Amino acid sequence: MRGAIQKLTIGTYEDSDYKRRIKNGAFTAFINPTGFSVTYKTELDLKQPIGTAGAPAKYIATRSSDLQLEFLFDGTGVTEANSGIKLINVIKGKSFAKKAVTQQIKDFYEATGKLEGSIHKPFNVILNWGDFEFKGILAEFTIEYKLFNNEGQPLRAIGKAKFVTSISPKLEAKESDRKSPDLTHKRTVQDGDTLPLMTERVYGDSKYYLEVAKVNNLINFRQLVPGDELYFPPIEKIR
């Protein structure tokens, strides 16, 4: 038995932490995109000394990735509610589905690009399609109208949308699992761990263990209990 077709959905969020969801499924694609492209960018320093034939490219940063999608907004009614399953359509009394192109575009833009007065900016969004997920904001949206009725109303349009990754530094650190000493880390005490040893693992130096003990209100830091969780704040907060 074939599985149900999974539609691309867009959920809206208040900010780039993606903790406060405004609406789940704020937009659902009536017709899925035929494909999408993701662009990854690395910023490099390509300067080289005068008179040389080459030099190593120096890494500066990994820039936000771009997601580009092309949507078909159709109001002709050629797409059935249960595409390819005519018997189900008959049983459920469903006919060719029609929804004005202008309304489809409005729904998409309200979920992704319209200025939301309560937060003074457009929503952050999470796009889901099967196993694919993308967190970001709408950067560009171009509409090409392709078909019109006798009254000049659009019956079909192609929307080209570009989204840019937008996640908070805290979320980015969590997702990339960085080990930077400039981030707050939570560690679980393992059997045989000592505070100086754990501090050295996080900061690359054990000299901060007394400050870590204060942060965690440890009375006897020489006897750590396996299973306890300790917090290691950014270095600048304990110096």
Buried (B, 14 or more C-beta within 10 A) or exposed (E): EEEEEEBBBBBBBBBBEBEEBBEEEBBEBBBBBEEBEEEEEEEEEEEEEEEEEEEEEEEEEEEBBBBBBBBBBBBEEEBBBBEEBEEEBEEEEBEEBEBEBBEBBEBBBBBBBEEEEEBEEBBBBBBBBEEEEBBBBBBEBEBEBBEEEEEEEBBBBBBEBBBBBBBBEEBBBEEEEEEEBEBEBEBEBEEEBBBBEBBBBBBEEBEBBBBBBEBBEBEEBEEBEEEEEBEBBBBEEBE
